[in-house]
Amino acid sequence: MTMIAEAVFARVLSSHKDYREEASKVLPPPQSKPFEGDKKQFLDDIRDSLYASKIISYAQGFVLLREAAKKFGWNLNYGGIAMMWRGGCIIRSRFLSKIKDAYDKNPSLSNLLLDDFFKEQIAKTQSGWRRVASVAMLNGFAIPAFTTALCYYDGIRTARLPHNLLQAQRDYFGAHTYERVDKERGKPFHTNWTGHGGTTSSTSYSVI
């Protein structure tokens, strides 16, 4: 739930007014220049960024509901939940009916982003979304919700992430084991990287 987490972090950062006042006097901003692009297009890009980020937010929310349903044995009507929100809630949105359509079409849908409608909407909006993120970062504007939503999208659409290397590093310094891409999922491996660590892994300890 990266978007909810980022929203909380942003509120915490916002509350540190005294820290930010002090830091603003000593921490330099990036060198930037006045915006010279098409302002109307950029406003459209901002609108697309908001729309795409909202889709990501709902996608994450329904993933959370699905995981909770697995854990607690719930039989949730996801389309019904979407329409309940539309009936009267602060998170109501025009495309809630599209969420219902998606789950009516495929009740076992694992992520809204895999539905044809939402996949098409992200395809239409992602260029503007990326332009807004780029301009904001280059000019020193914090837009945590837009950027964390974009990072989630880029992460979930990528079959092989660099975290494979991170897990190997964890095995190096903590013997946490790792999986190999040429072996079946769920089978752990441990490497004695330095020649001095032995074969014991962190998963093989038995403390009584």
N, C-alpha and C positions, 0 to 999 in steps of 0.2 A: 504494500500500500504506500508506494513512494510519494504519492501526491498528498495524502493525508499527513504523512510524516513531515514532508517539506512545508506544508501549511503551518504545522505546529512550530517547526523550527523558525519559520519566518516571523511568527507572532512573538516568540521568545526574543529573537534578535531585535524586533521592533520595540520591545519593552525596555531594552537596555539603552535608553535615550542618553544617559550621562556618558556611557562608554562611547557611544557613537559620536557625540558632540566632541569629546576629547580626541578620538581617533581621526575625525574629519579634519582636524587642524594639522596633523602630522603625516597622515598616510596619503601619498600622492595619487590622484586619479590618472587614468590613461590619457595620453595626448589625443585629442579628438578635434574635429572640425565641424562646422555647421553642416547639417544634413543637406545634401545636394540632389537627392533622388526624387522620384515621383511621389509626392506626398499623398496623393489620392490612392495610389497603388499600395503605399506603405500602410495606410489606414485599413485597406482591404486585407493586407497581410496580417495586421494585428487581429482583425476580426477572424481570419482563418486560424490564427494561433489559438485564440480563445476557444473556437469551435472544436478544433482538434484536441486540445487539452481537456475539454469537457468530455469528449468521447473516451479519452484515456481514463479519466476519473471514473466514469461509469463502468468501463471495462474492468478496472481494478476492483471496484466495489462488488461487481457480480462474481469475480473470481473469489473474493473473500467469502461471499455468501455460499458459493459452491464448496469451498474448502471446509467451512463450518458445517455444512450439511453432511459432508462425508464424516467428519469427526463426531458429530452428535446424533447422527442417524435421522436427520430431518428430511422430510419430503417437501421441498420448496417449489412453489409455482412461480418461477422467475418472471414470466410475463405478467402474472397477476400482481407481483410486487411492483413492477414498473408502473402499472396502471394505478395502483394504490398511491404511489408517490405523485402521480399526475393529478389525482383527485384532490390533493390538498397537502402540500408540504413545501418547505423552503427549497427543496432540491428539485422541484418540478421543472420539466424541460420539454420543449416541443418534440424532441425525438424519442421521448419515452415510449410512444406508440410504436416506433421503429424497433425498440428493444423487445417489446411484446411480440412483434412480427418475427423477429429473429428467433426467439425461443419457441414460438408456435411452430415455426418451420423446422427447428432442430432443438428439441428439448435438452439434448445432451451437449449442446454447444459449450466448448471449454473456455472460449474467450470471445467477447463481442467483436473484437478486431477481425475475427475469422469469418464473420457474416458478410455477405456480399455488399449490403448497403453500407456498413461501416467501413469496410475495406475500400470501397469507392470514395467515401467522404475523406478518408485520410489521404488517399492518392491525390485528390483534388486540392487539399489544403497544405500538404507538407512542404511545398516549395516556399510559400509565404511564411509558414511556421519557421522554417530554417533561416530565412532572411531576417526575420525579427530577432531570433536568437543570436544570430551573428552580429547584427548591428548593436544590439544591447550589450553583448559581451565586449565588443571592440570599444564601446563608448562608456563602459563602466556602470551600466544600469543592471541592478539585480532583478531578474525575473524568474525566481525559483520555481514557480508552478509550471510555467511554460517549458523551462529547460528540463526539469525532472520528468515531465510528461514525454518530451522528445527523447530523452535518454531511455526511458522505459520502452518506447516504441522501437528505437534502434536496437535495444537489447533483445527484445522478444522476437524480432524478425531475423536475428542472427543465429545461425545454427551452431557455430563454434565461437565462443567468447574467450578473451584472454584469461579468464579465471581458471582455465586449465593449468596455466603456469602458476597462478597463485596457490593452487592446491598442492602442486609439486613443491613450492617453497615452504608451505606449511608442513609437508612431510619431511623436508630437509631440517627445519629447526625444531619441530615438535613431534615427529614420527606419527602424523595424523593419518597417514595412508592417502592414496589417490586412486582414481579409476583410470584405466587406459582406454584410449579411443579405439584400439584394435581388439578390445575384449568386450564381453557382454557387460551391461550395466549392473551395478550392485556388487561387483567383485573387487575387493580392495587389494591394493599392492603397496608394499613398502620397500624403499630402496635405501641401502646403507651408503649414503651419498659420499661420506668422507673416509670410509674404511675403518672408522673407530666407533661407530654408533651401535653396532650389533644388529640383530634382527627383530628386537622387540619394538612393537608399535604401540601407540597410545590406546588402541582398541583392544589390546591383548592383556592389559592389566586386570588382575582379579584381587580386589581388596576385601578382606573379611573383617 
